[in-house]
Amino acid sequence: MGLARNPRAPQDILSALALSGDEYTRGGVAANPNTPAEVLSGLGVDQEWHVRRSVAMNPATPLGVLEKLLGDADTRVSGAARTNTALIPGR
């Protein structure tokens, strides 16, 4: 999980770690600002709410993914998406 959260981790490694069966590793990748947009998009529909919440909080998450997470049935996820700085005008 430490490598998954390391902002200097190579994107190809993060892409591979995103496929992990370990939800905490996927959550680390979801929180990493260096994770590729397409990987964040995939993790945005993860079955585990805390993985989706990490995607929702990641400032590198594409706006389209954030918009979908705003409507997530789990309020911990939708609430996190509302606080993402990427949604704040002027930032």
N, CA, C and O atoms as a GROMACS GRO file, in nm:
protein
  364
    1MET      N    1   0.082  -0.119   0.000
    1MET     CA    2   0.000   0.000   0.000
    1MET      C    3   0.087   0.125   0.000
    1MET      O    4   0.045   0.228  -0.053
    2GLY      N    5   0.205   0.118   0.057
    2GLY     CA    6   0.294   0.234   0.057
    2GLY      C    7   0.332   0.277  -0.082
    2GLY      O    8   0.335   0.396  -0.112
    3LEU      N    9   0.362   0.182  -0.169
    3LEU     CA   10   0.394   0.214  -0.308
    3LEU      C   11   0.272   0.272  -0.378
    3LEU      O   12   0.286   0.365  -0.459
    4ALA      N   13   0.155   0.219  -0.350
    4ALA     CA   14   0.032   0.268  -0.414
    4ALA      C   15   0.008   0.414  -0.382
    4ALA      O   16  -0.047   0.487  -0.465
    5ARG      N   17   0.046   0.460  -0.264
    5ARG     CA   18   0.024   0.599  -0.223
    5ARG      C   19   0.141   0.692  -0.258
    5ARG      O   20   0.129   0.814  -0.246
    6ASN      N   21   0.253   0.635  -0.300
    6ASN     CA   22   0.372   0.715  -0.327
    6ASN      C   23   0.351   0.798  -0.454
    6ASN      O   24   0.333   0.742  -0.562
    7PRO      N   25   0.352   0.933  -0.443
    7PRO     CA   26   0.328   1.017  -0.560
    7PRO      C   27   0.436   1.007  -0.667
    7PRO      O   28   0.418   1.057  -0.778
    8ARG      N   29   0.549   0.944  -0.634
    8ARG     CA   30   0.656   0.926  -0.732
    8ARG      C   31   0.652   0.787  -0.797
    8ARG      O   32   0.739   0.753  -0.877
    9ALA      N   33   0.553   0.708  -0.761
    9ALA     CA   34   0.539   0.575  -0.820
    9ALA      C   35   0.509   0.589  -0.969
    9ALA      O   36   0.428   0.674  -1.008
   10PRO      N   37   0.572   0.508  -1.052
   10PRO     CA   38   0.545   0.515  -1.196
   10PRO      C   39   0.399   0.481  -1.227
   10PRO      O   40   0.338   0.398  -1.161
   11GLN      N   41   0.346   0.546  -1.329
   11GLN     CA   42   0.206   0.525  -1.364
   11GLN      C   43   0.177   0.381  -1.406
   11GLN      O   44   0.067   0.332  -1.381
   12ASP      N   45   0.272   0.313  -1.469
   12ASP     CA   46   0.246   0.175  -1.508
   12ASP      C   47   0.234   0.084  -1.386
   12ASP      O   48   0.157  -0.012  -1.386
   13ILE      N   49   0.309   0.115  -1.282
   13ILE     CA   50   0.300   0.039  -1.156
   13ILE      C   51   0.165   0.066  -1.090
   13ILE      O   52   0.099  -0.026  -1.042
   14LEU      N   53   0.124   0.192  -1.088
   14LEU     CA   54  -0.006   0.228  -1.029
   14LEU      C   55  -0.120   0.159  -1.105
   14LEU      O   56  -0.216   0.112  -1.044
   15SER      N   57  -0.108   0.154  -1.236
   15SER     CA   58  -0.211   0.087  -1.317
   15SER      C   59  -0.221  -0.061  -1.280
   15SER      O   60  -0.331  -0.115  -1.271
   16ALA      N   61  -0.108  -0.125  -1.260
   16ALA     CA   62  -0.106  -0.266  -1.220
   16ALA      C   63  -0.163  -0.284  -1.079
   16ALA      O   64  -0.240  -0.377  -1.054
   17LEU      N   65  -0.125  -0.197  -0.988
   17LEU     CA   66  -0.173  -0.207  -0.850
   17LEU      C   67  -0.324  -0.183  -0.839
   17LEU      O   68  -0.389  -0.232  -0.748
   18ALA      N   69  -0.379  -0.107  -0.933
   18ALA     CA   70  -0.523  -0.080  -0.933
   18ALA      C   71  -0.604  -0.207  -0.956
   18ALA      O   72  -0.724  -0.211  -0.925
   19LEU      N   73  -0.541  -0.310  -1.008
   19LEU     CA   74  -0.609  -0.438  -1.033
   19LEU      C   75  -0.596  -0.534  -0.916
   19LEU      O   76  -0.642  -0.648  -0.923
   20SER      N   77  -0.534  -0.489  -0.808
   20SER     CA   78  -0.512  -0.573  -0.691
   20SER      C   79  -0.643  -0.622  -0.631
   20SER      O   80  -0.744  -0.552  -0.633
   21GLY      N   81  -0.639  -0.741  -0.578
   21GLY     CA   82  -0.752  -0.794  -0.504
   21GLY      C   83  -0.765  -0.733  -0.366
   21GLY      O   84  -0.865  -0.754  -0.297
   22ASP      N   85  -0.664  -0.658  -0.325
   22ASP     CA   86  -0.664  -0.594  -0.193
   22ASP      C   87  -0.726  -0.455  -0.203
   22ASP      O   88  -0.671  -0.368  -0.270
   23GLU      N   89  -0.838  -0.436  -0.138
   23GLU     CA   90  -0.910  -0.309  -0.147
   23GLU      C   91  -0.829  -0.191  -0.093
   23GLU      O   92  -0.847  -0.079  -0.139
   24TYR      N   93  -0.741  -0.214   0.003
   24TYR     CA   94  -0.662  -0.105   0.059
   24TYR      C   95  -0.553  -0.061  -0.038
   24TYR      O   96  -0.516   0.057  -0.043
   25THR      N   97  -0.501  -0.156  -0.115
   25THR     CA   98  -0.406  -0.119  -0.220
   25THR      C   99  -0.476  -0.037  -0.327
   25THR      O  100  -0.424   0.066  -0.370
   26ARG      N  101  -0.595  -0.081  -0.370
   26ARG     CA  102  -0.672  -0.003  -0.467
   26ARG      C  103  -0.704   0.135  -0.413
   26ARG      O  104  -0.701   0.234  -0.487
   27GLY      N  105  -0.735   0.143  -0.284
   27GLY     CA  106  -0.763   0.273  -0.222
   27GLY      C  107  -0.641   0.363  -0.223
   27GLY      O  108  -0.653   0.484  -0.243
   28GLY      N  109  -0.524   0.306  -0.204
   28GLY     CA  110  -0.401   0.384  -0.211
   28GLY      C  111  -0.377   0.438  -0.350
   28GLY      O  112  -0.337   0.553  -0.367
   29VAL      N  113  -0.402   0.355  -0.450
   29VAL     CA  114  -0.389   0.400  -0.590
   29VAL      C  115  -0.490   0.510  -0.617
   29VAL      O  116  -0.458   0.610  -0.682
   30ALA      N  117  -0.613   0.494  -0.568
   30ALA     CA  118  -0.719   0.592  -0.590
   30ALA      C  119  -0.685   0.728  -0.528
   30ALA      O  120  -0.729   0.831  -0.578
   31ALA      N  121  -0.609   0.728  -0.423
   31ALA     CA  122  -0.572   0.852  -0.355
   31ALA      C  123  -0.449   0.919  -0.415
   31ALA      O  124  -0.420   1.035  -0.386
   32ASN      N  125  -0.376   0.846  -0.498
   32ASN     CA  126  -0.248   0.895  -0.550
   32ASN      C  127  -0.269   0.997  -0.662
   32ASN      O  128  -0.335   0.966  -0.761
   33PRO      N  129  -0.214   1.118  -0.648
   33PRO     CA  130  -0.233   1.221  -0.750
   33PRO      C  131  -0.162   1.190  -0.882
   33PRO      O  132  -0.186   1.257  -0.982
   34ASN      N  133  -0.076   1.090  -0.883
   34ASN     CA  134  -0.005   1.052  -1.004
   34ASN      C  135  -0.076   0.939  -1.082
   34ASN      O  136  -0.029   0.898  -1.188
   35THR      N  137  -0.187   0.892  -1.030
   35THR     CA  138  -0.260   0.784  -1.096
   35THR      C  139  -0.322   0.836  -1.225
   35THR      O  140  -0.384   0.943  -1.226
   36PRO      N  141  -0.306   0.762  -1.336
   36PRO     CA  142  -0.363   0.805  -1.464
   36PRO      C  143  -0.516   0.821  -1.458
   36PRO      O  144  -0.584   0.749  -1.385
   37ALA      N  145  -0.566   0.915  -1.534
   37ALA     CA  146  -0.710   0.945  -1.536
   37ALA      C  147  -0.795   0.822  -1.567
   37ALA      O  148  -0.900   0.802  -1.505
   38GLU      N  149  -0.751   0.740  -1.661
   38GLU     CA  150  -0.831   0.623  -1.698
   38GLU      C  151  -0.837   0.521  -1.584
   38GLU      O  152  -0.935   0.448  -1.570
   39VAL      N  153  -0.733   0.516  -1.504
   39VAL     CA  154  -0.733   0.426  -1.388
   39VAL      C  155  -0.827   0.480  -1.281
   39VAL      O  156  -0.903   0.405  -1.221
   40LEU      N  157  -0.822   0.611  -1.258
   40LEU     CA  158  -0.914   0.673  -1.161
   40LEU      C  159  -1.058   0.653  -1.205
   40LEU      O  160  -1.147   0.631  -1.122
   41SER      N  161  -1.082   0.660  -1.334
   41SER     CA  162  -1.216   0.638  -1.386
   41SER      C  163  -1.265   0.498  -1.352
   41SER      O  164  -1.379   0.480  -1.310
   42GLY      N  165  -1.180   0.399  -1.369
   42GLY     CA  166  -1.216   0.261  -1.335
   42GLY      C  167  -1.238   0.242  -1.186
   42GLY      O  168  -1.330   0.172  -1.145
   43LEU      N  169  -1.153   0.304  -1.106
   43LEU     CA  170  -1.166   0.292  -0.960
   43LEU      C  171  -1.287   0.369  -0.908
   43LEU      O  172  -1.334   0.344  -0.797
   44GLY      N  173  -1.337   0.462  -0.988
   44GLY     CA  174  -1.456   0.538  -0.948
   44GLY      C  175  -1.583   0.454  -0.943
   44GLY      O  176  -1.685   0.500  -0.892
   45VAL      N  177  -1.577   0.334  -0.995
   45VAL     CA  178  -1.692   0.243  -0.988
   45VAL      C  179  -1.657   0.117  -0.908
   45VAL      O  180  -1.726   0.015  -0.919
   46ASP      N  181  -1.553   0.124  -0.828
   46ASP     CA  182  -1.513   0.011  -0.743
   46ASP      C  183  -1.628  -0.024  -0.649
   46ASP      O  184  -1.705   0.063  -0.609
   47GLN      N  185  -1.639  -0.151  -0.614
   47GLN     CA  186  -1.747  -0.194  -0.523
   47GLN      C  187  -1.727  -0.144  -0.380
   47GLN      O  188  -1.824  -0.135  -0.304
   48GLU      N  189  -1.605  -0.111  -0.343
   48GLU     CA  190  -1.577  -0.066  -0.206
   48GLU      C  191  -1.593   0.086  -0.196
   48GLU      O  192  -1.531   0.161  -0.272
   49TRP      N  193  -1.676   0.130  -0.102
   49TRP     CA  194  -1.705   0.273  -0.090
   49TRP      C  195  -1.580   0.354  -0.061
   49TRP      O  196  -1.567   0.466  -0.110
   50HIS      N  197  -1.488   0.299   0.018
   50HIS     CA  198  -1.371   0.380   0.056
   50HIS      C  199  -1.276   0.398  -0.062
   50HIS      O  200  -1.201   0.496  -0.065
   51VAL      N  201  -1.277   0.307  -0.158
   51VAL     CA  202  -1.197   0.325  -0.279
   51VAL      C  203  -1.259   0.438  -0.360
   51VAL      O  204  -1.188   0.527  -0.407
   52ARG      N  205  -1.391   0.435  -0.378
   52ARG     CA  206  -1.459   0.543  -0.451
   52ARG      C  207  -1.441   0.677  -0.381
   52ARG      O  208  -1.426   0.780  -0.446
   53ARG      N  209  -1.443   0.676  -0.248
   53ARG     CA  210  -1.424   0.801  -0.173
   53ARG      C  211  -1.284   0.856  -0.198
   53ARG      O  212  -1.267   0.977  -0.211
   54SER      N  213  -1.185   0.770  -0.206
   54SER     CA  214  -1.048   0.816  -0.236
   54SER      C  215  -1.041   0.877  -0.376
   54SER      O  216  -0.974   0.978  -0.396
   55VAL      N  217  -1.110   0.817  -0.471
   55VAL     CA  218  -1.116   0.876  -0.605
   55VAL      C  219  -1.184   1.013  -0.598
   55VAL      O  220  -1.137   1.109  -0.659
   56ALA      N  221  -1.293   1.021  -0.522
   56ALA     CA  222  -1.367   1.146  -0.510
   56ALA      C  223  -1.283   1.258  -0.447
   56ALA      O  224  -1.304   1.375  -0.478
   57MET      N  225  -1.190   1.223  -0.362
   57MET     CA  226  -1.107   1.323  -0.294
   57MET      C  227  -0.982   1.360  -0.373
   57MET      O  228  -0.918   1.461  -0.344
   58ASN      N  229  -0.946   1.279  -0.472
   58ASN     CA  230  -0.822   1.299  -0.546
   58ASN      C  231  -0.837   1.420  -0.640
   58ASN      O  232  -0.925   1.420  -0.726
   59PRO      N  233  -0.752   1.523  -0.625
   59PRO     CA  234  -0.763   1.642  -0.711
   59PRO      C  235  -0.731   1.614  -0.857
   59PRO      O  236  -0.759   1.699  -0.943
   60ALA      N  237  -0.673   1.499  -0.888
   60ALA     CA  238  -0.641   1.463  -1.026
   60ALA      C  239  -0.756   1.389  -1.095
   60ALA      O  240  -0.746   1.357  -1.213
   61THR      N  241  -0.863   1.362  -1.023
   61THR     CA  242  -0.976   1.289  -1.081
   61THR      C  243  -1.044   1.374  -1.188
   61THR      O  244  -1.074   1.491  -1.164
   62PRO      N  245  -1.068   1.316  -1.305
   62PRO     CA  246  -1.135   1.392  -1.412
   62PRO      C  247  -1.274   1.441  -1.369
   62PRO      O  248  -1.343   1.375  -1.291
   63LEU      N  249  -1.313   1.557  -1.420
   63LEU     CA  250  -1.440   1.617  -1.381
   63LEU      C  251  -1.559   1.526  -1.409
   63LEU      O  252  -1.653   1.521  -1.330
   64GLY      N  253  -1.557   1.455  -1.520
   64GLY     CA  254  -1.667   1.364  -1.552
   64GLY      C  255  -1.685   1.255  -1.447
   64GLY      O  256  -1.797   1.217  -1.415
   65VAL      N  257  -1.574   1.206  -1.394
   65VAL     CA  258  -1.580   1.104  -1.290
   65VAL      C  259  -1.633   1.166  -1.160
   65VAL      O  260  -1.714   1.106  -1.091
   66LEU      N  261  -1.586   1.287  -1.130
   66LEU     CA  262  -1.634   1.355  -1.009
   66LEU      C  263  -1.784   1.380  -1.017
   66LEU      O  264  -1.856   1.365  -0.918
   67GLU      N  265  -1.832   1.419  -1.134
   67GLU     CA  266  -1.975   1.443  -1.151
   67GLU      C  267  -2.056   1.318  -1.123
   67GLU      O  268  -2.162   1.325  -1.062
   68LYS      N  269  -2.007   1.202  -1.167
   68LYS     CA  270  -2.075   1.077  -1.138
   68LYS      C  271  -2.071   1.045  -0.989
   68LYS      O  272  -2.169   0.997  -0.932
   69LEU      N  273  -1.957   1.072  -0.927
   69LEU     CA  274  -1.943   1.042  -0.784
   69LEU      C  275  -2.028   1.135  -0.698
   69LEU      O  276  -2.063   1.100  -0.586
   70LEU      N  277  -2.061   1.252  -0.749
   70LEU     CA  278  -2.152   1.341  -0.676
   70LEU      C  279  -2.288   1.275  -0.654
   70LEU      O  280  -2.358   1.306  -0.557
   71GLY      N  281  -2.325   1.184  -0.742
   71GLY     CA  282  -2.452   1.114  -0.731
   71GLY      C  283  -2.440   0.975  -0.669
   71GLY      O  284  -2.536   0.898  -0.674
   72ASP      N  285  -2.325   0.942  -0.612
   72ASP     CA  286  -2.306   0.809  -0.552
   72ASP      C  287  -2.407   0.789  -0.440
   72ASP      O  288  -2.436   0.880  -0.362
   73ALA      N  289  -2.461   0.669  -0.432
   73ALA     CA  290  -2.560   0.636  -0.329
   73ALA      C  291  -2.503   0.645  -0.188
   73ALA      O  292  -2.577   0.668  -0.093
   74ASP      N  293  -2.373   0.626  -0.174
   74ASP     CA  294  -2.310   0.634  -0.042
   74ASP      C  295  -2.272   0.780  -0.016
   74ASP      O  296  -2.193   0.838  -0.090
   75THR      N  297  -2.329   0.836   0.088
   75THR     CA  298  -2.306   0.978   0.117
   75THR      C  299  -2.161   1.008   0.155
   75THR      O  300  -2.117   1.123   0.144
   76ARG      N  301  -2.087   0.908   0.199
   76ARG     CA  302  -1.945   0.930   0.228
   76ARG      C  303  -1.869   0.957   0.099
   76ARG      O  304  -1.771   1.031   0.099
   77VAL      N  305  -1.914   0.899  -0.010
   77VAL     CA  306  -1.851   0.919  -0.140
   77VAL      C  307  -1.899   1.050  -0.201
   77VAL      O  308  -1.817   1.132  -0.242
   78SER      N  309  -2.029   1.070  -0.208
   78SER     CA  310  -2.082   1.193  -0.269
   78SER      C  311  -2.038   1.316  -0.192
   78SER      O  312  -2.011   1.420  -0.251
   79GLY      N  313  -2.031   1.306  -0.060
   79GLY     CA  314  -1.984   1.418   0.021
   79GLY      C  315  -1.839   1.451  -0.006
   79GLY      O  316  -1.801   1.568  -0.011
   80ALA      N  317  -1.757   1.349  -0.024
   80ALA     CA  318  -1.615   1.370  -0.055
   80ALA      C  319  -1.601   1.436  -0.192
   80ALA      O  320  -1.516   1.524  -0.210
   81ALA      N  321  -1.683   1.395  -0.287
   81ALA     CA  322  -1.677   1.454  -0.421
   81ALA      C  323  -1.710   1.603  -0.415
   81ALA      O  324  -1.650   1.683  -0.487
   82ARG      N  325  -1.805   1.641  -0.330
   82ARG     CA  326  -1.842   1.783  -0.319
   82ARG      C  327  -1.729   1.869  -0.265
   82ARG      O  328  -1.725   1.990  -0.291
   83THR      N  329  -1.636   1.809  -0.192
   83THR     CA  330  -1.527   1.887  -0.135
   83THR      C  331  -1.401   1.888  -0.222
   83THR      O  332  -1.303   1.953  -0.187
   84ASN      N  333  -1.404   1.817  -0.336
   84ASN     CA  334  -1.285   1.810  -0.422
   84ASN      C  335  -1.254   1.949  -0.477
   84ASN      O  336  -1.342   2.015  -0.534
   85THR      N  337  -1.132   1.991  -0.460
   85THR     CA  338  -1.091   2.126  -0.504
   85THR      C  339  -1.103   2.146  -0.654
   85THR      O  340  -1.109   2.259  -0.700
   86ALA      N  341  -1.106   2.038  -0.731
   86ALA     CA  342  -1.120   2.051  -0.876
   86ALA      C  343  -1.256   2.107  -0.914
   86ALA      O  344  -1.272   2.160  -1.024
   87LEU      N  345  -1.354   2.097  -0.824
   87LEU     CA  346  -1.487   2.149  -0.851
   87LEU      C  347  -1.505   2.294  -0.810
   87LEU      O  348  -1.608   2.356  -0.839
   88ILE      N  349  -1.404   2.350  -0.743
   88ILE     CA  350  -1.414   2.488  -0.696
   88ILE      C  351  -1.370   2.582  -0.807
   88ILE      O  352  -1.256   2.574  -0.853
   89PRO      N  353  -1.458   2.671  -0.852
   89PRO     CA  354  -1.422   2.764  -0.961
   89PRO      C  355  -1.298   2.846  -0.927
   89PRO      O  356  -1.281   2.890  -0.813
   90GLY      N  357  -1.215   2.866  -1.026
   90GLY     CA  358  -1.097   2.948  -1.006
   90GLY      C  359  -0.975   2.873  -0.956
   90GLY      O  360  -0.870   2.932  -0.933
   91ARG      N  361  -0.988   2.743  -0.938
   91ARG     CA  362  -0.874   2.665  -0.890
   91ARG      C  363  -0.820   2.579  -0.999
   91ARG      O  364  -0.724   2.506  -0.978
   0.00000   0.00000   0.00000
